[in-house]
Amino acid sequence: MSNNKTKNLEDFAEVFKALSNQHRLQIFMRLVSCCKPGTVCLQDPEASAYVGELGDELGVVKSTVSHHIKELKRVGIIRTERQGHKIACWVDPAVVEALKDFFTR
C-alpha cells in the first residue's frame, strides 16, 4: 500500500472517529440535511446553522456544541465563519463527496 493510500485511510479513520460520538454525528447529519451537494452552504442562510441553534436542537449547552464543532472542524468535516456574535457552520462539500466515493468504491 502506498503512502498516499495509507494517509488517505488515516484521514478517513479520523473522520469516522470524530463521527463516532452521537452528538457530533447528529450535528453532521443536521448540517448535511440543509446543504445542497456541491455548494458552500454559507452563501445560503437556509443551508447553514449557528452554534446556538444546533445546541437548542440537540438539547446541549452551547459550550458542549462548540467542543463538538471544534473536533469536526479539526478533522475537516465542517467549516465555520464568525458572523458578528454568531458562528455559522456548514459541511464541507468536498468531504461529503470523499465519503460518498469511499463507500461506493
N, C-alpha and C positions, 0 to 999 in steps of 0.2 A: 504494500500500500504506500503510495507516495505521500510526502509530507503535506501536500496540498489537501489530499483526501483526509488525512489524519486531522489537520487543522479544521477542516470543514466539519468533521464528526465531533470534534471537541466543541466547536461553536454550537452545533445542534444540541449537544449534551447540556451545555449551559442554558440554552433556551428552555429545554424540557425541564431542567432542574428548577428554573425560575417559575415555570408554569405548574409545577407540582404542588404549589401552595394554592389552596382553594380560593382565597381572596384575589390572588394575582391572576388566576385563571378566570375568575368572574370579571375582573377589570378588563382583561384581554378580550373576553367574549363580548362584553358590552361595547368596547371600542371597535371591534371588528364588525359588529352588527350595525354600527352607524356610519361606517366608511364605505364608500364605493371603491371597488377594487381598482388599483392603479392610480388613485388620487391621493394628494396630500390633503388630508381632511381639515387642516386648519383654515383653508380657504373657504370652507363652507361651515358656518357656525352650527348647523344642524348635524355635522359629521364629526364633531369633536366634543369632548366633555371636559368639565373642570373638576379639579381635585375635590372640591367641596361637594359637588353634585354626585360624584362617584361614592363618596363617603355616605351621603344620605341614602343613595340607592342600596348600598350594601349593608347599611346599619353599622358602619365602622367609623370611629373617630378620624378626623382629618389627619392627625399625625401618623396614624397607622396606615392610612391610604398613601400618604406621602412616602412612607418607608417602602411600601409595595411598588409605588411608581418609580422610586429610585432604583429598585432592583430590576424592574422591567426595562428601564432605560439603560441600565448598566450592560445588560446583555443585548441591547439594540432592538428590542421588540417594539418599543414605543418612542415617540418623540414628544417633546414638550416645548412650550413657549409661554413666557410670562406675559400677561396682558393686564397691566395695572396691578391690582391686588389678587388677580386670579391666575391660575396656571392651566392653560389648555393642554390637553393630552390627545394624542391620536396614534393609531397603529401605523408603523412604517410599512407602506405597501410592498416594498421590496422583500420584507421579511415574510409577509403573507404569501408572496409568490414563491419564495425559497422553501417555505414549509409545504406548500402545495406540491412543488417539484419533488421534495424529499419523500412525500408519501405516495406519489404516483409513479415513481421510477421502479 
